[in-house]
């Protein structure tokens, strides 16, 4: 009997060491664009282990612009993208089945930065503004904000592509442009160079998903538990940001390659205040853009904002008590 038991244990041991179903990792590819603190949630989810914790073997891919990120999603190169309302809306109006399942940053919080001799938004009329690329998040954000502030970006300004943040600052320094769009901690850097923090767009409280988790309806339908893991990972990342200030500042500095203490403090305050606890991808953040482009895009005028978002995954997570438990309420 002892020999039989030993033989049984030897045969069974490899099976005992196999990973249990709950430990299985889903392979995921997710892409993001833009080196700004708005991407802190994906940096935290990846670099602090929340993807892995939630059963995701994640490959996180940095791409230079949101216009390229959406192509990666639509061609099946990635499963998810981090994208703004503009990327979601333009792709869906063109016939794609893109859908937002969670939001990381549901408000504008960037600043319009100008040459030092410009002291009012009115003075931007007749001036040249710089953005990353035409059609990207920075472009859409700047144009929409200018319209809200009484300046027609198409008729009263000229907006050109000057590249990412360092190139935008260089364009200002060489007077190739007279204003641009920046977020903290770059606003502080611009002030140190003599430029003016002309207008904090965050004060307008415009609902708009600057940074959100976007996938395809096909993926949600066919792999809902997989999508739920992603939403949960980002929800935990947002909680980490809100409850671990110094670690988050260190991570932002690492990813932006800066150790400016005051700039990182300003960045944390600005973005942490806008990151949500419960990341509902509400329709209002889509309606803002639809309303803005409706005069120039007929399809936008008849589109239903609710069709662009799937609130059910965050609803399920909240109903489970998970978010309440995170914040110990």
PyMOL commands that set and color helices and strands:
alter all, ss='L'
color gray80, all
select helices_A, chain A and resi 2-16+21-23+37-47+50-53+66-74+85-93+121-124+137-148+165-173+186-192+201-204+217-222+224-243+245-256+261-272+284-293+298-302+305-308+312-319+322-326
alter helices_A, ss='H'
color red, helices_A
select strands_A, chain A and resi 26-33+56-63+80-83+98-107+111-114+128-131+158-161+179-182+196-200+207-216
alter strands_A, ss='S'
color yellow, strands_A
deselect
rebuild
show_as cartoon
